[in-house]
Amino acid sequence: MTALVSDTVPTAQGVGPLLRAWRERRRVSQLELALRADSSARHISFIETGRSRPSEEMVLRLAEHLDVPVRERNALLLAAGYAPHYPETPLDDPALDALREGMERLIRGYEPYPALVVDATYRVLAANRGILMLLDGLPEHLLQPPVNAMRLTLHPEGLAPRIRNLREWRGHLLEQMRRQIALHRSEALRALYEEVAAYPVPESGAGEEPAEPVPYFALPMQIEHEGRTLSFISSISTFNTPMDVTVAELAIETLLPADPATVKYLHALLP
């Protein structure tokens, strides 16, 4: 199992060390950040060392130019002594009814191809018939709420034994999680990574190659269903310029058929 280097950034010394950590993580110099934010390298240096307290507007401006996630922008504001700027509305709040209904219509409209909605820790919030078809026959304990997409995929009693190119796909998913952990200071996500990375890799299907090479344009997930091997390319969509923590952490994953045989099979199975 790959060990994770800690991505924890200092929080006890105020906003300066936090901003410096984000700037270094983004590999941006003080001068470059100053030019982006219409400031000076001297002022950025004073903020990072605590010699100058940035305004609320400056904190948000620097966070924007450093592409800091919305949840972490609130943390920067709190560290600087300001109130959080972005709300965190529960997904079942009436204020998000239109958003929730829109996502559900979107994934239903994608049928017969699989699609689902997950949050920042891969908790499944909605799924269409294509996803339910792939999950058919899984043990009940993996399907009890809250259902987790990573756990379903990599658990040795989940989809893992059905995935023909499991080692490649598993490596892709774990690397995806490592990138997210580096971006978000989430202990829940780190704990999930440690759990799924420790799962044993089932021998069935692990490392198998298709009978004939196919020139895929991206790494496919090749998964068995009722004796057939289906092939999918994953695409993940998020919301542009979100103004709410909950919305910022939503992701819609769609599985695009990667070959004509998969297209034909799904249209026949889920007309």
N, C-alpha and C positions, 0 to 999 in steps of 0.2 A: 504494500500500500504506500502511495506517495505521501510523504509528510508535508504538511502545510507550514510555510513560513508565516509567522504571525503578522497580520496586517493591522494590528491595533495601533491607533495613533493617539498621541498624548491629548488628554482632555482636561487635566487639572490646572494647566497653566494658561487657560483662556483661549481666545480665538486664534492668536498668532501661530502657535505650533500646529493647530489644525489646518490652517490655511497653507502653512509651509509644507505640511505632509501631502496635502492635495496637489500643490504645485509640483513637488518633486515626483509624486506618483505620475503626473501628467508629463513629466520631463520638459517643463517650461521654466525658463529663466525668469528672474525678477524683472529684468528689462522687458522681456517679451510680454509678460503679464501686464506690466505697467502700460505698455503701448496699446494692448488690447482694451484695457479698462480706462484709458484716458487719464492715467495717473503718472507717477514717476517711480523709478526704481528705488529711490531713497524712501519714498512714502511706503512702498511695499515692504521694504526692509524694516522700517520702523514698526509697521503693523505686526510683522512676523516675530519681532523681538520683544513686543509688548511696550515699546516706547510711545506708540500712538494707538489710540482706540479708534477703530474704523466706525463710520456711520452705518446705520442699518442699510442704507442704499448702497454703500461701498461693499458691505459683506455680500449682499445679493448680486452685485455686479461682478465681483471677483468669482463667486460661486458659479455664476452663469458662464464666464469665460473659461473656467476650469472644468466645466461639464460635471459639476458635483450633483449626485442624485438628490431628488427633492427632499427625501427624508433627512439626508445629511445636511442640506441647506438649513433646515430647522435647527439641527444640532449646532451649526456654526453660529446662528443667531442667538441661541441660548448661551453659548460660550462667550459671546460678545456682550451679553447682558440685555438682549432684546427678546421680545415675545416671538414665538414661531409664526412664520408668515403663511405657511401652507397647512390647511386643515387635513385631517385624516378621517374621512367620512366612511362609516361602515357600508359595505357593499349592499346590504339589505335596507339601507336608509331610503325613504321615499325620494330624496333628492337625486338619487342615482338610478331611479326607475328607468328612465329613458336610456341611459347607458347600458344597464343590465339587459333590458329587452332588446336593444340593438345588437349586443354581442350574441345573444341567443339566436336572433334571426340570422345573423351572419354565419354562425357555425351550422345552423340547420340548412341554410341555403347552399353550403359547401357539400352537402351530401350528394352522392354516396361516399365521398372521400372523407377520411377521418379529420376531425378538428376538435380542439378543446381550449378552454380558458384556464390559466393558472395564475397564482399570485407569486410573490417574491420567493416563497419557499416551496414552490411547485405543488401547492395544494390545488386540487382540481375543483374549480368553481362551476364549470359547465362542460358538457361533452355531448357530441352528436351520435347518431346511430353508427357511423363508421368506427368511432372509438369503441362503442359498446360491443361491436362485432369482434374487434381484436381482443377484447377482454373476456370474451365468452369462455367459460370453463375454468376461470381462475378461482382459487380458494376464497371462501367468504371472508376470512380474516384480513385479506388484502383489500377487500372492497368495502370494508366498514368505514364510514366517515370518521375523520376527514381523510379522504383518499389522496394519496400523494403520487404524482406522476413518476418521479424518479424511483420511488420504492416499488411501484408496480412494474416498471421496466427492468430494473436490475436485480430484484429479489429472485433467488433461485427457484421459488415456487410461483413467480410471476411470469412475465413475458420472456425473461432471459433464456430459458431453454428453447424457446421458439425462434429466437433471432439467429439466423444463419451466420451472420458476420458479427457475432456478439463481441469479440475482443476489440474490433475496430469501433463498433458503435458505443461500447462501454467506455473506451478511451476518449471518444468524442464528448460524451456526456459529462464525464468527470472533469475534463479540461474546461468545458463550459461552466461547470460549477466553480472551478478554481478561479476563473476570470471574474465571476460574479462576487465571490468572496473577497477578491482584491478590490472590488469596486464598492461593495456595501459592507459596513461593519456589522454583520448579522451573525449573532451567535447561533440562532436557530438554523441558518443555512450552513454554517460550519458543522454543527452537530449532525445535520442530515448528510453532509458530505462524508463525514467520518463513518457514519452508519453504512451508507451504500457502498463506499469504497472498500469496506471490510467484507462485503458479501462474497462467498465463494463463487467462482465462475463455473457454471455447469458444463460438463463435458459435451453434452448433447448440443450440436450445432456450433460449438465454439470454434472459431477459426476456419470454418468450412468456406469454400469458394463455389460460386455458381459453375455449372457444367461448361458454359461458354462465357468468356469475358464480354461485358457490356460496357460501352463507352459512356458511363454516367457523367453528368456535368457537375455533380456534387456527391459527397459520400451518402449512399442510400442506406436505409434500414431495410434489410431483407428478412422477412418474418413469415413463418409458416402459418397457414390457416386451412384446416381441413385437407391436409395433404398437398396444398399448393404453396408455392413461395411467392409472396407478394413483395413488391419493392416500392419504397416511398422515399421522397426527399422532404426533409423537414424545413419549414419556413416559419419564423417567429416575427410577429408584429406587435409593436407597442404604440402608445398614444404619443402624438407630437405635442410638445409644449404643455405637459400636464400641469394643472394648478392645484392638485390634491394628491396627497401621499398615496392613498389607496389606488387611485387611477394610474399614477406613475408606475406602480409596481405590478400592474396587470399585463399579461402577455397572452396573445392568441396564437396558438401553434396549429398550423395546418400541415397535413401530410399529403404532398403532391405525388400522384402515381408516377413512377419513374420508367415504366415501360407499358406498351400497349396491352400486354396480357393482364396486368393489374387493373387497368381501366376497364377492360371487358368483363373481368370477373366481378368487380365491385358493382357495375351497372346491372349485371344479372342477379347479384345477390341482394342488392338494396335498391330496387327500382323506384 
